[in-house]
Amino acid sequence: MNATSGPSPAGALLLCRADPPAVRPPAQLLREQLLLAPAGDDWSVLVPEGRPWLQDGESVEQVVTGWATALAVSAAAWPVVALWWDRDRAGLTLAAGFRRTVGYTWLADGTPVGEDEAMRTFADRLALDPVLDVQALEPLTGPDPDADAASRLLGVVAVLGRIGLALPTGLLPGESADRLRSVALAQGAEQLEWPGWRDAVRAELDAVEEGPLGPYLRGPRARALAGVQLAAGVPLLCWGVGRRSGGWTTAGALLVAHGALGLLYDRLREN
């Protein structure tokens, strides 16, 4: 792929099917160095610094899958598509609410190593056109000696363009994390800062309250949702700590904190 010549080819983009104001609060809860920018109609893109895989030696796929899962479960109302790549492979991961993530992988030379069913599930969960869009995705899962991993991801981006995705100019899969951040900053991307747990959760509750999940933020349904987040977060946190995985540890910690603070929602609103 075109980034293999650089010192550190690994990188990722998190494509969120929501506007930046809705993405900002849950993204801040990740407590990572992220840039946020609009990416078309009802889409935003998060550009990570990449410390877990650049400095800590973690798998970029594992890290961004954890982040995408945490964002999707935290937000609950919109899906996240993570595009990732390193010297050997590239792929996509789709996270949507509490549903199991869907992923597809290519080798660096573009050889598909994923399952066709995964790509069909990907299309279904994003409500892509079952005929035209699925037909556009099918060539990405077949042999093509002229297509490397980066071009496969560009093909995915092109299909998502049919449902409104429009990445900022120059923000392309296959580049290094440093290059992506430089391009994003030049395009006016916002640097997300950690405001503290209380303010971050307040901001997310404000954003969700204005959306379709607003009625679920109080009463039995709110407590049930918070309980599910806790139930999902505790084992995920333990698993991440045991594996020394920053991505999954962050995801588990986010869900535990979000669930616990969700149970205190009424008290937060009173203060």
N, C-alpha and C positions, 0 to 999 in steps of 0.2 A: 504494500500500500504506500501511498505517497508520503507518509510520515516516517517510514522506516529509516530514512537517511539521517534524521535528527538524533540527538543524544537521548531523548526520552519520548518515544512515539505514542505512549499510552495516553488516552484521553477519553472524555465522555461528554455527552450533552443530555440533559434531562428535559424532555418536552412535556409540558403540562397543559392539558386541555382546559385552560382557564385563563382569565386575564391576570396581569401582574398583581393588582390589589388583593385578589383571592389567593394567589400563590405565595405572596410575601410572608404572611404569618406562619404557616406550617414550615416553610423553607427556613425561616429564622430558628425554628425549634431544632433543626438539625445541628445548629452550632458549628457549621462548617463555613469556610471561606467560599462564598458563592456570589456570582453575578447574576442579576435578573434583568431580562429584557423582553419586551413584547415580541411575538413571533407570528403575527397574522391575526385573523379573526378568531377570538376566543382561544388563543394559544399564547403561551409564554415559554421561554427557554431559560434554564438554569445552567450556568457554566461553572463547574467546580475548579478549585485550585488544584486538587488532585493529590494532596499530601498523603493520604493513606496508601496510594500505590506508588507515588514518587519517592516518599521517604520511609514509609513503614514496610514496604515490600509486600503489600497485600494485593490480591487479584482485583483488577479494575472491575471485572464482571461481578464479583462478589460484593464489592463495596457499593457500586451503583444500584445493584438489585436491592440491597438493604435500604438505601436511601429512597428509591422509588416506592418500595413497599411502605415505608414509614410515611411518605408524603401522601400516598393514595389512601391508606387507612386513616390517617389523621384528617384528611380533607373529606373523604368518603363520597364526595359529590362529583369528582372528576378524575379521569385516569392519568397515568404518567407513563410515557414511553422513554426508556433509557437507551440511548445509543452508546456503545462502548467499543474500544479497540485497543490492541497492544501489538507487539511485534509478531505474534503468532496467530492471533484470531481477532475476530470482530463479531458483534452481534447486537441484538436488541432484546429488551425485556419490557413487557407490558405489565403494569400493576394497576389494578382497579378494585378499590375498596378492600373487602376481606377475602376476595376470591384469590385462588392460587395464581401466582405469577405465570406468565407465558413467555417463553424465550426461544430465540432462534440464533444459530451460530454459523459463521463461515470461517474457513481457514484464511490466512493472509492472502493466498493466491486466489481467493474467491470460491474455493470448493465448498459447496453446502454440506454441513454436517448436522443440520437440524432435521426435525420431523415435519413433513408437509402438514400434518394435522395442527401443529402449533401455529403455523402461518394462517391457516383457516380460522383458528380460534382468535388469533390476533385481529383479523379482519372483522370477525363477528362482534367482538367486544367493543371495537371502536365504531361499530355501526357503519362500516364501509359498504359500498355497493356490492351486493353478493355476486354480481356478474362482472361489471366493468372493472371495479377495483381489484377483485380477486384475480381476474385475468391479468391485470397489471402486476400483481405480486407473484404470480406463478413462475415467470422466467427467473426470478431471483432465487428460486429453490432448485433450479436445474443447472446442468453444466454449461459453462460459458468461458472458453479459454481467454477471452478478451476482457473479462470482468474480474477485478481484484476485490478485496473485502471492502475497501473504501467506496468503490463504485456500487457495490451491493447496498451499502447504507444510503448512498445518494438516491438509489432507486426507491428505497423505503420513504425517504423524505419527499420524493416526487409524488408518490401515491398519497401521502398524508397532505400534500398540497391540494388535493382534491376536496379535502374537508377543512380547508382554511389555513393550514400551516404555511408560514412564510418566514424562514429563518433570516436574521439580519445578514446583510451583504458580507461575504467573506467568512461567515461562520459555518465551516464545512466539516463533516465527519472525516477522520483520518489525520487531522492536525494534532500537534502536541498540546498539552494542557496550557503551557505558557503562551503559545501562539493563539489559541482560542481566547484566552483572557485578554490578550492585547487587542485582538480584533473586536471583542465585545466592548471593551472600554472605549475604543475609538468610535464605536457606534452609539455611545451614550448609555451603556448598561449601568444599572444601579448596583452598588456594592452593598450587600446585605450585612447589617451589623446586629450583634446579639444585644437585645434590650433588657435582658433579665427574664426569668421565668414568668413572673407575674404579668408584666407588660406584654410579653409575647403571647401568653395564653389569652389574655384579655383581647388582644388584637385579633387573634384567630377566632375567638368566639364572636366578636363583632362581625367578622367577615362571613362566618358560617350562618349567623343569625339572619343575615340579609338574604341568604340563599334558600334553596329548596329544603334544606335540613333545619331551618329555623324552628319549626314546631317541635323538633326532637330535642331541643336543648334544655327543656325543663320537664320535671315530673318523671314518671316511671320510665318513659322511653329514653330520656336523657341518661338516667342512671343505668339502664340496660346497656346503652351504647358505651358508656364509660366502663362498665364492667367487662364488656367484650374486649375493649382496648387493653384493660389491665390483664385479662386472661391471655391475650395474645402477646402482650409485651413482656411479661415476666419470664416465660420460657425462652423467648427470643433473646432477651437480655442475658440470661444465664448461658445460653448456647453461644452467643457472641463472645462473652467473657472467656468461656472455656476454650474457644477456638482462637482467642486473641484477634478477633476480627473487628476492626474499628467500625466498618460499615454496618454490620448487623448489631453490634453493641449500641451504636447510636440509634438505630431503628428501634431496638428494644427499649432503650431508655426514654426515647421520645414517646412511645406508646404508653409506657408505665406512667410517665409524668402527665401526659395528656389525659389518660383515664382517671388518674387520681385527682387532678385538678378539675376535670369535668364533673366529678362528684361534688366538688365544692363550688359549682357554678353559681348557685343562688347566693351563697355568701359573698362571692366576688362581686356580684351585681349590687349587693346591698351596700358595699363599701365605696 
